[in-house]
Amino acid sequence: MTAQEQMSWDNEPILVVEHLSMRFGGLVAVNDLSFRAGRGEITAIIGPNGAGKTTVFNCVTGFYRPTEGRMALVHGDAAALKAHLGPVTAHDRSFAKFPDGAVFLLERLPDHLVARHARVARTFQNIRLFQGMTVLENLLVAQHNPLMYASSFTVGGLIGLPGFRNAEKAAVERAVHWLEKVNLVQRADDPAGDLPYGDQRRLEIARAMCSDPVLLCLDEPAAGLNPRESAALNELLLSIRHDTGTSILLIEHDMSVVMEISDHVIVLDYGVKIADGRPDEVKNDAKVIAAYLGVEDEAEVAEVAEEVGLD
């Protein structure tokens, strides 16, 4: 297999980030960052605290408008759409539809359109469930937009039009499907806030998947999980990739998660990309280990890497 064939994220990308920069006054949080995330793959962004990882997520998901750069989300056949990426930028459009798919320029879309039209979903480092709603209701809320359309914006729901009843049934079926995937069917009627921490993490992922994303962005999903829960998370994310084809963009400090499930790893340090490749390539890069762990002397790298499981 050639090097070009191995770099599947270049051959079949779902997300193309080019020269992304984000400045807050005099602070440069992300500096001239370019990378690609492969279609149907798990791409991890790692780096020390303050490296700019969450800033990248906030740009991709529309929470921040980047200072510079382009972020193209590609629906459909990426190879066929490659020729269209240039004209989209030239005409200064945020979205363009072609016979073989569509391209969304995320830096020009507000966050609600990134979620609704570009179909990018995310979770947060700090859990943001509706704690007082039931587990099932949290998953139905994620399907609010199609339900509102089916109800003709509440009127159809009030009078029980068949179209709304069918959409409501489909929404419940989708929610139950994801509750089964995360082993929470038995807790469907319990308040989400009553769930153990690890269950809440999985519920957040299930809620995001109920919006039918093409790109799922997970901000430290393993944070606070014990080893058993981290192993269950790995199984869940691998099954999402395998069963749905959803592409996953992941920020994570737990290297056991990153190295076990990722197809592609990008390393940031002070907002700059210092490595980009497969997990086995990245974990053996002394520069990466030194930067990630804050080790200045490369002679210390092997010792520290062994302690944290990067050897």
Long-range contacts (C-beta under 8 A, 24 or more apart in sequence): 6-278, 8-38, 8-41, 8-263, 9-36, 9-37, 9-38, 9-41, 9-43, 9-263, 9-264, 10-36, 11-78, 11-79, 12-38, 12-39, 12-40, 12-78, 12-79, 13-37, 13-38, 13-39, 13-74, 13-78, 14-38, 14-39, 14-40, 14-73, 14-74, 14-78, 14-214, 14-215, 14-247, 15-60, 15-71, 15-72, 15-73, 15-74, 15-215, 15-247, 15-249, 16-70, 16-71, 16-72, 16-74, 16-85, 17-56, 17-60, 17-69, 17-70, 17-71, 18-69, 18-70, 18-71, 18-72, 19-68, 19-69, 19-70, 20-56, 20-59, 20-66, 20-68, 20-69, 20-70, 20-71, 21-66, 21-67, 21-68, 21-69, 22-52, 22-55, 22-56, 22-59, 22-64, 22-66, 22-67, 22-271, 23-67, 28-271, 29-55, 29-271, 30-55, 30-56, 30-59, 30-66, 30-268, 30-271, 31-270, 31-271, 31-272, 32-68, 32-69, 32-272, 33-69, 33-268, 33-271, 33-272, 33-273, 34-273, 35-266, 35-273, 35-276, 37-215, 37-247, 37-249, 37-264, 38-247, 38-263, 38-264, 39-74, 39-78, 39-245, 39-247, 40-241, 40-245, 40-246, 40-247, 41-241, 41-247, 41-248, 41-263, 41-264, 42-237, 42-238, 42-241, 42-247, 42-248, 42-250, 42-261, 42-262, 42-263, 42-264, 43-247, 43-248, 43-249, 43-250, 43-262, 43-263, 43-264, 43-265, 43-266, 44-250, 44-251, 44-252, 44-258, 44-262, 44-264, 44-265, 44-266, 44-279, 45-249, 45-250, 45-251, 45-265, 45-266, 45-267, 45-268, 46-251, 46-252, 46-253, 46-255, 46-258, 46-265, 46-266, 46-267, 46-268, 46-292, 47-267, 47-268, 47-269, 47-291, 47-292, 48-269, 48-291, 48-292, 48-293, 48-294, 50-270, 51-268, 51-269, 51-270, 51-271, 52-268, 52-270, 52-271, 53-251, 53-268, 54-125, 54-219, 54-251, 55-271, 56-268, 57-122, 57-217, 57-219, 57-249, 57-251, 59-106, 59-107, 60-106, 60-114, 60-120, 60-217, 60-249, 61-106, 61-111, 61-114, 61-115, 61-120, 61-122, 61-217, 62-106, 62-109, 62-110, 62-111, 62-112, 62-113, 62-114, 62-115, 62-120, 63-111, 65-107, 66-107, 69-107, 70-105, 70-107, 71-105, 71-106, 71-107, 72-103, 72-104, 72-105, 72-106, 73-103, 73-104, 73-106, 73-118, 73-120, 73-214, 73-215, 74-101, 74-102, 74-103, 75-101, 75-102, 75-103, 75-104, 75-119, 75-214, 76-100, 76-101, 76-102, 77-101, 115-211, 116-145, 118-214, 118-215, 119-211, 119-212, 119-213, 119-214, 119-215, 120-213, 120-214, 120-215, 120-217, 121-208, 121-209, 121-211, 121-213, 121-215, 121-216, 121-217, 122-208, 122-216, 122-217, 122-218, 122-219, 123-204, 123-205, 123-208, 123-217, 123-218, 123-219, 123-221, 124-204, 124-219, 125-219, 125-220, 125-223, 125-251, 127-197, 127-200, 127-201, 127-204, 128-204, 129-192, 129-193, 129-200, 129-203, 129-204, 129-207, 130-192, 131-191, 131-192, 131-193, 132-191, 132-192, 132-193, 133-191, 133-192, 134-188, 134-189, 134-190, 134-191, 134-192, 135-179, 135-184, 135-187, 135-188, 135-189, 135-190, 135-191, 135-192, 135-195, 135-203, 136-172, 136-175, 136-176, 136-179, 136-188, 136-189, 138-192, 138-203, 138-207, 139-174, 139-175, 139-178, 139-179, 139-203, 139-206, 139-207, 139-210, 140-171, 140-172, 140-175, 140-210, 141-207, 142-207, 142-208, 142-210, 142-211, 143-171, 143-174, 143-175, 143-210, 143-211, 146-171, 147-171, 174-210, 175-210, 178-206, 178-207, 178-209, 178-210, 179-206, 181-206, 181-209, 181-236, 181-239, 182-206, 182-236, 197-224, 197-225, 198-224, 198-225, 198-226, 198-229, 198-232, 201-225, 201-229, 201-233, 202-232, 202-233, 202-236, 205-236, 205-237, 205-240, 209-240, 209-244, 209-246, 213-246, 214-246, 214-247, 215-246, 215-247, 215-248, 215-249, 216-240, 216-246, 216-247, 216-248, 216-249, 217-248, 217-249, 217-250, 218-248, 218-249, 218-250, 218-251, 218-252, 219-251, 220-251, 220-252, 220-253, 221-250, 221-252, 221-257, 222-252, 222-253, 222-254, 222-257, 223-253, 223-254, 225-254, 227-256, 230-254, 230-256, 230-257, 233-257, 234-260, 234-261, 237-261, 255-283, 255-308, 255-309, 255-310, 256-309, 259-283, 259-310, 267-291, 267-292, 283-310
